[in-house]
Amino acid sequence: MNDASTPQKGDLRRLFIAIAIPQHIATELYAIQKSEEKNTPTKAWRWQHKHDYHISLAFPGHQGADGLAKIKKALSSISFPSFDAYVQGLRCFNRSGVKTNIPHVLWAGLNPAADAYIKELSKVVFAALKTEGITYGRDDVMPHITLAKAKNKDMDIILDIIKRRDEFKSSTWRINEIVLYNSENKSRMGDRNAPHPYKEIQSFKLRAPADKTPPTP
């Protein structure tokens, strides 16, 4: 697996593939985030920047020009139907039992059908990259939109937020492309004055859906 600890390593670029969140959906989600950020009793949390929302699909990691060309070729070969999605509820990655300085992640999930589509799309992306000799870690993802990173000791606060936002649903949008990004800078979570961490390299269109039947989760 490629080392992804730093955004840039000489001539290598740290690449990842994701689904971008449209502005109107990001605005709805950010309103929820800002409300919770204002009411959260701790100041130690690192909250996501409103322009950095995305749904990660794959992490090819540090690549040079040859690797970049192979990734573009792989993504250009993918045939996968576009699909509708909406944000549904907040959740977290539970790391119970770990040291208190390890962050929990508060995130927004997707409706079940979109969740199933994204998991399948991630596997298709992984397979296409593998065909071109680009391999990395696991081929599965948990579709999510990161909102904040908190401390282990704040789990009760996280669970309260999740409970109160259980009925939250965003507007629906159509996911019709995937995007190849370069991580130019480190994450700016918790530092809204930091430079934008991601640069879009190229987007790749999904095909029109043959039907609306989601894959089996």
N, C-alpha and C positions, 0 to 999 in steps of 0.2 A: 504493500500500500504506500502511496506517495506521502511524503511528509507534508502536512498541511498546517504546520504550526505558525508559519509566517506568510503574509500575503505575497511577497516577492522574494525570489532567491536568484539573484543575478539575472540571467536572461530567461529564467523560467517564470511562468505566470501561474498563479493559483486559480484554477478553473473550477466552476461548478455549474450545474444545470438545474434550472428551476422554473416554476410557473410564476409569472409576475401577477401582482394584485392590482386591478384597475383602480384609478383614483377615487371613484365614487364609493367603492367597497372599502378602500383604505380609510376614507373619511368617516364612514360609519363605524369601523372598528376602532379608529383612533379616539372617537368620542367616548367609547366605552373605556378604553385604556386610560384616557386623561381623567375620567371620573374616578376610576379606581386608584390611580396614582395620587390624586388629590386627597383621597380618604384613607389611604393606607398609612397606618401609624408609624411605620419605619421608613427612614430615609436611605437605607442601605441598598434598596433594590435598584437594579439597573434596568431601565425601561427602554423599549425599542423606539427608534426614531420613526416618525410617521411615514417617511419615504422609503423605508427599508424592508417593508413587509414582503414576504415571498414564501413559496412552498418549495422546499428543496426536493429534487428528484435524484441527483447523482453527484458524486464528488470525485472527478478524475484527478484532482490535485495539481501539483506543480508539473507543468508541461512546457516544452520548448516548441519551436515552430513546427517540427514534424508531428509531435503529439497533437498540436492544435489542428493541423490539417486533417489528421485521422479522425478527430472528434467531430469536426464539421462534416466530414464524409459520412460518418456513422449517423449523425442526427439528420442529415439530408435524406437518408435511406429509410427512415422510419415512416410507416403508414399506420396511423392510429386515429380513431374517430374523435372529433371534438365533442365536448359534453358540457352540460350545465352544472353549476355549483353554487352553493351559498355557504357562508360561515354559520355554524350552528354550535353554540355553547362554548364555554371555556374549560380547559382541562390542564393537567400538569404531568410532567414526568416525575414519578415517585421514586426517590432515592433514599428511602427510609433505611436507617442503620449506618449511613455514611457519616463522615466527619462534618461538623457544623459549618466548615468553611467551603464545602462543596455546594454549588448553587442548584436549586431546583429551577425548573423552567415552567413558567405559566404561558399557556398557548391557547390559540383559538383553533377549533376543529372544523371539519367540513361535514355536510350532510352525508349519510351512509352511502348513497349511490356514487357521489363524487369521490368519496374516500376510496371506494373499491376501484374506480377508474384510475385514480392516481397511483394506487399501489401496482396495478397492472401496467400502467404506463412506465413506471419506474423500472419494472422488470424488463420491459421491451427496450428501454434506453440502455440498461446494463448489458443486455444481450448484443445490441448493435455495437456498443463500444468494445465489448470483448472480441467481436468478430474482427475489429480493426487493431486488436492487440492492446487495447486500453483496459486494464483491469484495476480494481480497487475493492477492498473490503467486502461488505455484504451487499446483496442485490435487492434488499427490501428496505422500505422506508415507512415511517409513521407520518402520514400527511399532517402538517401542522403549520401554523403561523405564529412564530415566537412573539410574545408581548413583553415578557420581563424575566429576569433572572433574580432569584431570591435565595435566602439562606435556609438551610435545613430546619433551623429552629422556628422559622416562620410558616411552617406547614399549616398550622391552624388558620392563619390568615388566608393562605392560598385556598384552602378548602372552603372557607366562608365566601370568598369571591366566586369560586366555581358554583357554589350552591345558589347564590343570589343571581348569577347570570345564566342559569340553566336554560331559560326560555329565549335567550338572545338568538335572533336570526337576522342575517343581513339580507340585502337584496340579492337577486340571482344574477349571475353573469355567465357567459359562455367561455369556457377555456378552449381556445382554438390555436394556441401556439405554445411552444416551450422556448426558453431563452438560455443561451450560453453566456455566462458572466465571468469576468475576471475580478478577483478580490484584490483591488489595488491598495487598500488600506485596512487596518485592523477594524473590527467592529466598533461602531460609535454608540453602542448601547450605554446609556448613562452619561453621555457627553454629546449634547446636541450641537456643539460648536466644532466637533471633529469633522474632517472631510468625508465626503460620501465614500463608503467602503467598496461599492460595486460599480463596475462599468460593463454595460451590455456590449457584447462582441457581435452576436448575431442571433436573430430569432428564426424559428423553424415552424412552419404552419402545420397544424394537424388537418386531416382530411374531414370532409363533411361526414356526419354520422350516417351509417346505413340504416340504423334503427336506434331506439332509445332504451334498449335493454342493457342494463349495467352488467359488468362481469360479476361472477360469484365472488364475494369477499373471501 
